[in-house]
């Protein structure tokens, strides 16, 4: 269905259409992305295009898709940092990051929408604002972009590894020493639910450092699915609560893996390093006698061992 409007004043095309169609600017961005908006018969490439009075705006509206099932958001998420460009949240365990056909519950994206955040649309409506993800059972720091420019800036850091996270995990057995695991990972040929060390797989590198008793930390040099869990399995270790790569029957209610600290360069040029407090279920399982200093300065802890993963 084609709709035509005549601009009665100057202003941004996305704001103009948002008011005329009574939809969000995110939805207008999606229409523009799919070349469904024209001004004076020319396709619009950016929502910030300035309209002049009497410009003709055409928008092609697709047939309404079947309504997706809505799930009530019955949880809240701690915000660790926020400004006009981005926010960093502490994702609780048990929360899925974004919707998918198999997900039958409210997600982090649903929570963001319920809070009326205006976020980037570069990854589409289902993942809006989401720069990177962590698994449902994993908790911890996650950065979210508020606009497309910031999203692209942060995504570039993911690729060149200038953005990263330090993880804490509780293991079935303590690590004896710091170790760099440099082993390729691919889909497990015998179990499609799992990943595995496969010689022909994608390059994967993780640095593991013992912290205190069965508490260990990890730094990723690559970002493969289940990377920490697969590399631990090559060391004869697994994370408490991990029934996929560890023992099938465990009392621990979830995988005891937490993204403790995230570091990246802010679009305005300053380096940020943000710590995500551990949640109660993780805290209750920490070894007795642990000093907070050991988990409050993970970047300093890893400085002494980064050479282990240096390319030979």
Residue pairs with C-beta under 8 A, 6 or more apart in sequence:
1 60
1 61
1 63
2 58
2 59
2 60
2 61
3 21
3 58
3 59
3 61
4 56
4 57
4 58
5 16
5 17
5 20
5 56
5 57
5 59
6 54
6 55
6 56
6 57
7 16
7 51
7 52
7 53
7 54
7 55
7 56
7 57
8 53
9 51
9 53
10 50
10 51
10 52
10 53
11 50
11 51
12 47
12 48
12 49
12 50
12 51
13 28
13 32
13 37
13 39
13 44
13 47
13 48
13 49
13 50
13 51
13 57
14 25
14 28
14 29
14 32
14 47
14 48
15 25
16 51
16 57
17 23
17 28
17 31
17 37
17 57
17 59
18 24
18 25
18 27
18 28
21 27
21 28
21 59
21 61
25 47
25 118
26 118
26 119
26 121
26 125
26 128
27 125
28 37
28 47
29 47
29 121
29 148
30 121
30 124
30 125
31 37
31 59
31 60
31 61
32 44
32 45
32 46
32 47
33 121
35 43
36 59
36 60
36 61
36 62
37 43
37 44
37 57
37 58
37 59
37 60
38 44
38 57
38 58
38 59
39 49
39 51
39 55
39 56
39 57
39 58
40 55
40 56
41 56
41 58
51 57
68 99
69 104
71 104
71 105
71 106
71 107
71 110
72 106
73 106
73 110
73 111
73 114
74 106
75 92
75 95
75 106
75 111
76 111
77 89
77 90
77 91
77 92
77 95
77 108
77 111
78 89
78 90
78 92
78 277
79 87
79 88
79 89
79 90
80 88
80 89
80 90
80 141
80 274
80 275
80 276
81 87
81 88
81 272
81 274
82 88
84 146
85 145
85 146
85 147
85 150
85 266
85 267
85 268
86 143
86 144
86 145
86 146
86 150
86 154
86 266
86 267
87 117
87 143
87 144
87 146
88 141
88 142
88 143
88 144
88 262
88 272
88 274
89 108
89 141
89 142
89 144
90 139
90 140
90 141
90 142
90 276
90 277
90 279
91 97
91 108
91 134
91 138
91 139
91 140
91 141
91 142
91 259
92 139
92 279
93 136
93 137
93 138
93 139
93 254
93 279
93 281
93 282
94 136
94 137
94 254
95 107
95 108
95 111
95 136
96 103
96 105
96 107
96 108
96 136
97 107
97 108
97 109
97 130
97 133
97 134
97 136
97 142
98 107
98 108
98 109
98 126
98 127
98 130
98 133
99 107
99 109
99 110
99 126
100 126
108 130
108 142
109 126
109 127
109 128
109 129
109 130
112 119
112 128
112 129
112 144
117 129
117 144
117 146
118 146
118 147
119 128
119 129
119 144
119 145
119 146
119 147
120 128
120 129
120 145
120 146
120 147
120 148
120 150
120 151
121 128
121 148
122 145
122 148
122 151
122 152
122 155
123 129
123 130
123 151
129 144
129 145
129 146
129 151
130 144
131 143
131 144
131 145
131 151
131 154
131 155
131 158
132 142
132 143
132 158
132 223
133 142
134 140
134 142
134 259
135 226
135 255
135 257
137 241
137 254
137 255
137 257
138 255
138 257
138 258
138 259
139 257
139 258
139 259
139 276
139 278
139 279
139 282
140 165
140 167
140 258
140 259
140 260
140 262
140 276
141 165
141 259
141 260
141 261
141 262
141 274
141 275
141 276
142 259
142 262
143 154
143 163
143 262
143 264
145 151
145 154
149 267
150 267
153 267
154 163
154 264
157 163
157 264
157 265
158 223
161 221
162 264
162 265
163 262
163 263
163 264
163 265
164 219
164 220
164 262
164 263
164 264
165 219
165 220
165 259
165 260
165 261
165 262
165 263
166 217
166 218
166 219
166 259
166 260
166 261
166 298
166 299
166 302
167 217
167 218
167 219
167 220
167 228
167 257
167 258
167 259
167 260
168 211
168 215
168 216
168 217
168 257
168 258
168 260
168 278
168 282
168 295
168 298
169 215
169 216
169 217
169 218
169 228
169 232
169 239
169 256
169 257
169 258
170 214
170 215
170 239
170 240
170 252
170 256
170 282
170 285
170 286
171 214
171 215
171 216
171 232
171 237
171 238
171 239
171 240
172 214
172 237
172 238
172 239
172 240
172 246
172 247
173 214
173 236
173 237
174 210
174 213
174 214
174 216
175 208
175 209
175 210
175 216
175 235
175 237
176 210
177 210
178 207
178 208
178 209
178 210
178 305
178 308
179 207
179 208
179 235
179 308
180 205
180 206
180 207
180 208
180 308
180 309
181 204
181 205
181 206
181 207
181 208
181 231
181 234
181 235
182 203
182 204
182 205
182 309
183 197
183 204
183 231
183 234
184 197
184 198
184 199
184 200
184 201
184 202
184 203
184 204
185 195
185 196
185 197
185 198
185 201
185 202
185 204
185 224
185 225
185 226
185 227
185 230
185 231
186 195
186 196
186 198
186 200
186 201
186 202
187 194
187 195
187 196
187 198
188 194
188 195
188 196
188 198
189 196
189 198
193 244
194 226
194 230
194 244
194 245
195 224
195 225
195 226
195 227
195 229
195 230
196 230
197 230
197 231
197 233
197 234
202 222
202 224
203 222
204 222
204 224
204 227
204 230
204 231
205 220
205 221
205 222
205 309
206 218
206 219
206 220
206 221
206 222
206 227
206 228
206 231
207 218
207 219
207 221
207 302
207 305
207 306
207 308
207 309
208 216
208 217
208 218
208 231
208 232
208 235
209 216
209 217
209 218
209 219
209 301
209 302
209 305
210 216
211 217
211 290
211 294
211 295
211 301
212 287
212 289
212 290
212 291
212 294
213 287
213 290
214 240
214 287
215 286
215 287
215 290
215 294
215 295
217 260
217 295
217 298
217 301
217 302
218 228
219 302
219 306
220 227
220 228
221 309
224 230
226 244
226 245
228 239
228 257
229 238
229 239
229 242
229 244
229 245
229 255
229 257
230 245
232 238
232 239
232 245
233 245
238 245
238 246
238 247
239 245
239 246
239 255
239 256
239 257
240 246
240 250
240 252
240 255
240 256
240 285
241 250
241 252
241 253
241 254
241 255
241 256
242 250
242 255
242 257
243 249
243 250
252 285
253 281
254 281
256 282
256 285
258 276
258 278
258 279
258 282
259 276
260 275
260 276
260 278
260 295
260 298
261 273
261 274
261 275
261 276
261 298
261 299
262 273
262 274
262 276
263 271
263 272
263 273
263 274
263 299
264 271
264 272
265 271
265 272
266 272
273 299
275 296
278 286
278 295
294 301
